[in-house]
């Protein structure tokens, strides 16, 4: 079964800026990686990044809309990773967690609004 076959919800093809917080376990210094979305949904997104992320990793993420008027703090899990179009570029599947310390509800409302616009 391919990743495409596993999709259970409508995805919006849109490029949003995605900031990923990668923690360093030795000295707890966080590194912020800037990536871009390929598509988004209520429960996940696919991003393109220049970092080889580890499947199963839990990351704090911030998704910023194109006109920078909205930012969503989300808790994500790296579900899968595969090489992308250029060397050192990766396509990553992120799943979203329901978390009190996130904007997951606002994110789902944003996705619903975007679906109505299409």
C-alpha positions as CSV (number, residue, x, y, z in Angstrom):
1,X,0.0,0.0,0.0
2,X,1.5,3.4,-1.0
3,X,1.3,6.6,1.1
4,X,-1.3,7.8,-1.5
5,X,-3.5,4.8,-0.7
6,X,-3.4,5.4,3.0
7,X,-5.0,8.9,2.8
8,X,-8.4,9.0,4.4
9,X,-9.1,12.7,4.1
10,X,-9.0,15.5,1.6
11,X,-5.6,17.2,1.2
12,X,-5.1,20.8,0.0
13,X,-2.1,21.4,-2.2
14,X,-0.5,24.5,-0.8
15,X,2.9,25.8,0.0
16,X,3.1,27.1,3.5
17,X,6.2,27.8,5.6
18,X,6.8,25.1,8.2
19,X,9.2,25.6,11.1
20,X,10.4,22.4,12.8
21,X,12.0,22.5,16.2
22,X,14.7,19.8,16.4
23,X,16.1,19.3,19.9
24,X,19.7,18.3,20.7
25,X,19.7,15.7,23.4
26,X,23.2,16.5,24.6
27,X,22.8,20.2,25.4
28,X,19.1,20.8,24.9
29,X,19.8,23.5,22.3
30,X,16.9,23.5,19.8
31,X,17.6,23.9,16.1
32,X,14.9,25.5,14.0
33,X,14.6,24.0,10.5
34,X,12.6,25.9,7.8
35,X,10.7,23.8,5.3
36,X,7.7,24.2,3.1
37,X,4.5,22.2,2.8
38,X,3.5,20.3,-0.3
39,X,0.0,19.6,0.9
40,X,-1.9,19.8,4.1
41,X,-4.9,18.2,5.8
42,X,-6.8,18.4,9.1
43,X,-4.6,15.6,10.6
44,X,-1.3,15.9,8.8
45,X,0.9,17.5,6.2
46,X,3.6,16.6,3.7
47,X,6.7,18.8,3.8
48,X,9.9,19.2,1.8
49,X,13.0,19.7,3.9
50,X,16.8,19.6,3.7
51,X,17.1,17.5,6.9
52,X,16.9,13.7,7.1
53,X,14.3,13.4,9.9
54,X,13.9,10.2,12.0
55,X,10.5,8.5,11.6
56,X,8.8,8.3,15.0
57,X,10.3,11.6,16.1
58,X,7.9,14.0,17.9
59,X,8.5,17.6,16.9
60,X,7.1,21.0,17.8
61,X,6.1,22.7,14.6
62,X,4.9,26.1,13.5
63,X,2.9,26.5,10.3
64,X,2.7,30.0,8.9
65,X,0.1,31.1,6.3
66,X,1.2,32.7,3.1
67,X,0.1,36.2,4.1
68,X,1.7,35.7,7.6
69,X,-1.5,36.6,9.4
70,X,-1.9,33.2,11.0
71,X,0.6,30.9,12.7
72,X,-0.3,27.5,14.1
73,X,1.8,25.8,16.8
74,X,1.4,22.0,16.3
75,X,2.8,18.8,17.7
76,X,3.8,16.5,14.9
77,X,5.2,13.0,14.4
78,X,7.4,12.1,11.6
79,X,5.6,9.1,10.0
80,X,7.8,8.5,6.9
81,X,10.6,10.0,4.9
82,X,11.8,9.6,1.3
83,X,14.3,11.3,-1.0
84,X,12.8,14.1,-3.0
85,X,13.7,15.8,-6.3
86,X,17.3,17.0,-5.5
87,X,20.1,15.5,-3.5
88,X,19.8,16.3,0.2
89,X,16.1,17.1,-0.2
90,X,13.5,14.9,1.6
91,X,9.7,14.5,1.4
92,X,8.3,13.9,4.9
93,X,4.9,12.8,6.1
94,X,3.9,14.5,9.4
95,X,0.9,13.4,11.5
96,X,-0.6,15.9,13.9
97,X,-1.3,15.2,17.6
98,X,-4.3,16.4,19.6
99,X,-2.5,18.4,22.3
100,X,-3.5,21.1,24.8
101,X,-0.3,23.0,24.1
102,X,-1.1,23.4,20.4
103,X,-3.4,25.2,18.0
104,X,-4.8,21.9,16.6
105,X,-8.4,23.1,16.9
106,X,-7.7,26.3,15.1
107,X,-5.7,24.3,12.5
108,X,-8.7,22.1,11.8
109,X,-11.0,25.1,11.5
110,X,-8.5,26.7,9.1
111,X,-8.5,23.5,6.9
112,X,-12.3,23.5,6.9
113,X,-12.3,27.1,5.7
114,X,-9.8,26.4,3.0
115,X,-11.8,23.4,1.8
116,X,-14.9,25.6,1.4
117,X,-12.9,28.0,-0.7
118,X,-11.8,25.4,-3.2
